[in-house]
Amino acid sequence: MTSGAPPASHGGLVADFRRGLDLLDWIIAKVVIVSMAIMVSVIIAQVFTRYALNLSLDWAEEISRLFFVASIFFAIPLGVKRGAHVGIALLTERLPPKLQDAFFRAMNGIAMLLMAVIAYEAAVLTRNQWDEPMSTLEFSVGWFMLPLAVGAAHAFLHLLNGLLSGQPQRQELATE
């Protein structure tokens, strides 16, 4: 039978994958918001204690940096989903639609490979540095690498979604 249509289970798997990815995006978006709130709160507390109380929170720099790193690497896949990354479309806009789609899928495949390597290497670094403590806290330095591994794996999933769907529908981003 050569109907050309994908098997019925394929559509269900892709739909389930996209629902799961949407749920992951929702969770990660909340993690980014909490990370940013913690980072800002710690910085405000540090400035207040330093200038108003003449005290310094020795852990504030590491914690604020940790949550800054987390918010950046967790937010990157959310930008990939929306097509918000920097792209130069000078050539691709002039291609026929089918070639644009093929080019988009090929670039997603290459980017998936890159994200897989980054996720793997970040996971290796996380594991290797897990026994090393931060200088002011009894937390592992590996916590700085973990958001990179998670963010790269999450971006990989969005790139896979793009590979499956073809040319993305760019979502409008807030400009205010």
C-alpha positions as CSV (number, residue, x, y, z in Angstrom):
1,M,0.0,0.0,0.0
2,T,1.5,3.3,-1.1
3,S,-1.0,5.9,0.1
4,G,1.7,8.4,0.9
5,A,0.0,9.3,4.2
6,P,2.0,8.7,7.4
7,P,0.8,5.9,9.7
8,A,-1.9,7.0,12.1
9,S,0.4,6.3,15.1
10,H,3.0,8.8,13.7
11,G,0.5,11.7,14.0
12,G,-0.3,10.7,17.5
13,L,3.3,10.4,18.5
14,V,4.1,13.8,17.0
15,A,1.0,15.4,18.7
16,D,2.0,13.8,22.0
17,F,5.6,15.0,21.6
18,R,4.4,18.6,20.9
19,R,2.0,18.5,23.9
20,G,4.9,17.3,26.1
21,L,7.1,20.0,24.7
22,D,4.5,22.7,25.4
23,L,4.3,21.4,29.0
24,L,8.1,21.5,29.3
25,D,8.1,25.0,27.9
26,W,5.5,26.1,30.5
27,I,7.5,24.6,33.3
28,I,10.8,26.1,32.1
29,A,9.2,29.5,31.6
30,K,8.2,29.4,35.3
31,V,11.7,28.3,36.3
32,V,13.2,31.3,34.3
33,I,10.8,33.7,36.1
34,V,11.7,32.3,39.5
35,S,15.4,32.3,38.6
36,M,15.3,36.0,37.6
37,A,13.3,36.9,40.7
38,I,15.8,35.2,43.0
39,M,18.7,36.8,41.1
40,V,17.2,40.3,41.4
41,S,16.2,39.8,45.0
42,V,19.7,38.7,46.0
43,I,21.3,41.6,44.2
44,I,18.9,44.1,45.9
45,A,19.6,42.5,49.3
46,Q,23.4,42.7,48.7
47,V,23.2,46.3,47.7
48,F,21.0,47.2,50.7
49,T,23.2,45.3,53.2
50,R,26.4,46.7,51.8
51,Y,25.4,50.4,51.6
52,A,22.7,50.7,54.3
53,L,24.1,48.2,56.9
54,N,27.8,48.3,55.9
55,L,27.7,44.5,55.7
56,S,28.4,42.2,52.8
57,L,26.7,38.9,51.9
58,D,29.7,36.9,50.9
59,W,27.4,34.3,49.1
60,A,25.4,36.9,47.1
61,E,27.7,37.1,44.1
62,E,27.8,33.3,43.5
63,I,24.0,32.8,44.0
64,S,23.1,35.7,41.8
65,R,25.5,34.5,39.1
66,L,24.2,30.9,39.4
67,F,20.6,32.1,38.9
68,F,21.7,34.4,36.0
69,V,23.3,31.5,34.3
70,A,20.2,29.3,34.9
71,S,17.8,31.9,33.6
72,I,19.9,32.4,30.4
73,F,20.4,28.8,29.5
74,F,16.8,27.8,30.4
75,A,15.4,30.7,28.3
76,I,17.4,29.9,25.1
77,P,15.1,27.0,24.0
78,L,12.1,29.3,24.5
79,G,13.7,31.7,22.0
80,V,14.4,28.8,19.6
81,K,10.8,27.9,19.7
82,R,9.7,31.4,18.7
83,G,12.4,31.8,16.1
84,A,13.8,34.7,18.2
85,H,17.4,33.9,17.6
86,V,19.6,35.9,15.3
87,G,19.2,34.8,11.7
88,I,20.3,36.1,8.4
89,A,17.7,35.5,5.8
90,L,19.2,37.4,2.9
91,L,19.7,34.3,0.8
92,T,17.0,32.0,2.1
93,E,14.2,34.5,1.5
94,R,14.9,34.5,-2.2
95,L,14.7,30.7,-2.4
96,P,11.5,28.9,-3.6
97,P,9.3,27.7,-0.7
98,K,10.2,24.0,-1.1
99,L,13.9,24.8,-1.0
100,Q,13.4,27.1,2.0
101,D,11.8,24.3,3.8
102,A,14.6,21.9,2.9
103,F,17.2,24.4,4.0
104,F,15.4,25.0,7.3
105,R,15.2,21.3,8.0
106,A,18.9,20.8,7.1
107,M,19.9,23.7,9.4
108,N,17.7,22.3,12.2
109,G,19.5,18.9,11.8
110,I,22.9,20.5,12.0
111,A,21.8,22.6,15.0
112,M,20.4,19.4,16.6
113,L,23.8,17.8,16.3
114,L,25.5,20.8,17.9
115,M,22.9,20.8,20.8
116,A,23.4,17.1,21.3
117,V,27.2,17.6,21.6
118,I,26.8,20.6,24.0
119,A,24.2,18.7,26.2
120,Y,26.5,15.7,26.4
121,E,29.6,17.6,27.1
122,A,27.8,19.8,29.7
123,A,26.5,16.6,31.4
124,V,30.0,15.2,31.5
125,L,31.4,18.5,33.0
126,T,28.5,18.6,35.5
127,R,29.4,15.1,36.6
128,N,33.1,15.8,36.7
129,Q,32.7,19.0,38.7
130,W,30.1,17.7,41.1
131,D,32.5,17.1,44.0
132,E,34.0,20.6,43.7
133,P,32.3,23.1,46.1
134,M,31.7,26.8,45.3
135,S,34.0,29.1,47.1
136,T,31.5,30.6,49.5
137,L,28.8,27.9,49.7
138,E,28.6,24.2,50.2
139,F,27.0,23.8,46.8
140,S,28.6,22.0,43.8
141,V,30.2,24.0,41.0
142,G,28.3,21.5,38.8
143,W,25.2,23.5,39.4
144,F,26.6,26.1,37.0
145,M,26.9,23.5,34.2
146,L,23.5,21.8,34.8
147,P,21.4,24.6,33.2
148,L,23.6,24.3,30.1
149,A,23.0,20.6,29.8
150,V,19.2,21.0,30.4
151,G,18.9,24.0,28.1
152,A,20.8,22.3,25.2
153,A,18.7,19.2,25.5
154,H,15.5,21.3,25.6
155,A,16.7,23.2,22.5
156,F,17.5,19.9,20.8
157,L,13.8,19.0,21.3
158,H,12.6,22.3,19.7
159,L,15.0,21.8,16.8
160,L,13.6,18.2,16.4
161,N,10.1,19.7,16.3
162,G,11.2,22.2,13.6
163,L,12.8,19.3,11.7
164,L,9.4,17.4,11.8
165,S,7.3,20.4,11.0
166,G,9.3,22.3,8.4
167,Q,9.4,26.1,8.0
168,P,8.4,27.7,11.4
169,Q,5.6,30.0,12.0
170,R,7.4,32.9,13.6
171,Q,5.5,34.1,16.6
172,E,5.3,37.8,17.3
173,L,7.4,38.9,20.2
174,A,6.5,41.7,22.6
175,T,8.3,44.9,21.7
176,E,7.5,46.9,24.7
